[in-house]
């Protein structure tokens, strides 16, 4: 996986969300991003799978709102 390190110059912060039960491909991507951006804020969850409505069972995801709000 090629990750452009210049991305960090375009953002104040980088946040990465992962769930312990997501697919292996997502876990590999998470590791690559974590290694590429040492200052990234990591948000690791239990039992959220891929953070879609089908898996969450709700449209509410306050943790991402806390990160994204101005």
C-alpha positions as a Markdown table, in Angstrom:
| # | Residue | x | y | z |
|---|---|---|---|---|
| 1 | Unk | 0.0 | 0.0 | 0.0 |
| 2 | Unk | 1.4 | 3.4 | -1.0 |
| 3 | Unk | 0.5 | 6.2 | 1.3 |
| 4 | Unk | 1.3 | 9.8 | 0.4 |
| 5 | Unk | 3.0 | 11.3 | 3.4 |
| 6 | Unk | 2.1 | 14.7 | 2.1 |
| 7 | Unk | -1.4 | 14.2 | 3.2 |
| 8 | Unk | -0.4 | 15.2 | 6.7 |
| 9 | Unk | 0.5 | 18.6 | 5.4 |
| 10 | Unk | -3.2 | 19.1 | 4.3 |
| 11 | Unk | -4.8 | 18.4 | 7.7 |
| 12 | Unk | -4.5 | 19.7 | 11.2 |
| 13 | Unk | -4.9 | 16.2 | 12.5 |
| 14 | Unk | -5.4 | 12.7 | 11.2 |
| 15 | Unk | -7.8 | 10.4 | 12.9 |
| 16 | Unk | -8.1 | 6.7 | 12.1 |
| 17 | Unk | -11.1 | 4.6 | 13.2 |
| 18 | Unk | -11.0 | 0.8 | 13.4 |
| 19 | Unk | -13.0 | -1.9 | 15.1 |
| 20 | Unk | -11.5 | -5.1 | 16.4 |
| 21 | Unk | -13.9 | -7.2 | 14.4 |
| 22 | Unk | -13.5 | -5.4 | 11.0 |
| 23 | Unk | -12.2 | -7.3 | 8.0 |
| 24 | Unk | -8.5 | -8.3 | 7.8 |
| 25 | Unk | -8.0 | -5.9 | 4.8 |
| 26 | Unk | -9.2 | -3.0 | 6.9 |
| 27 | Unk | -6.9 | -4.0 | 9.8 |
| 28 | Unk | -3.9 | -4.1 | 7.4 |
| 29 | Unk | -4.8 | -0.6 | 6.1 |
| 30 | Unk | -5.1 | 0.6 | 9.6 |
| 31 | Unk | -1.6 | -0.7 | 10.4 |
| 32 | Unk | -0.2 | 0.9 | 7.3 |
| 33 | Unk | -1.8 | 4.3 | 8.1 |
| 34 | Unk | -0.7 | 4.1 | 11.7 |
| 35 | Unk | 2.9 | 3.4 | 10.6 |
| 36 | Unk | 2.9 | 6.2 | 8.0 |
| 37 | Unk | 1.4 | 8.9 | 10.3 |
| 38 | Unk | 3.0 | 8.5 | 13.7 |
| 39 | Unk | 1.0 | 11.4 | 15.1 |
| 40 | Unk | -2.3 | 10.1 | 13.9 |
| 41 | Unk | -5.0 | 9.9 | 16.6 |
| 42 | Unk | -6.2 | 6.3 | 16.8 |
| 43 | Unk | -9.7 | 5.3 | 17.7 |
| 44 | Unk | -10.1 | 1.6 | 18.4 |
| 45 | Unk | -13.5 | 0.2 | 19.0 |
| 46 | Unk | -15.0 | -3.2 | 20.0 |
| 47 | Unk | -17.7 | -4.8 | 18.0 |
| 48 | Unk | -18.5 | -2.0 | 15.4 |
| 49 | Unk | -17.3 | -4.0 | 12.4 |
| 50 | Unk | -17.1 | -1.6 | 9.4 |
| 51 | Unk | -19.1 | 1.3 | 11.0 |
| 52 | Unk | -22.1 | 1.0 | 8.7 |
| 53 | Unk | -25.7 | 1.1 | 9.7 |
| 54 | Unk | -26.1 | -2.6 | 9.2 |
| 55 | Unk | -23.3 | -3.3 | 11.7 |
| 56 | Unk | -23.9 | -0.4 | 14.2 |
| 57 | Unk | -27.7 | -0.9 | 14.3 |
| 58 | Unk | -28.1 | 2.8 | 14.6 |
| 59 | Unk | -27.3 | 6.0 | 12.7 |
| 60 | Unk | -25.8 | 7.5 | 15.9 |
| 61 | Unk | -22.0 | 7.5 | 16.2 |
| 62 | Unk | -21.2 | 10.3 | 18.6 |
| 63 | Unk | -17.5 | 9.4 | 18.7 |
| 64 | Unk | -17.0 | 10.5 | 15.1 |
| 65 | Unk | -19.1 | 13.6 | 15.7 |
| 66 | Unk | -16.8 | 14.6 | 18.6 |
| 67 | Unk | -13.8 | 14.4 | 16.2 |
| 68 | Unk | -15.4 | 16.1 | 13.2 |
| 69 | Unk | -17.3 | 19.0 | 14.8 |
| 70 | Unk | -15.8 | 22.5 | 14.4 |
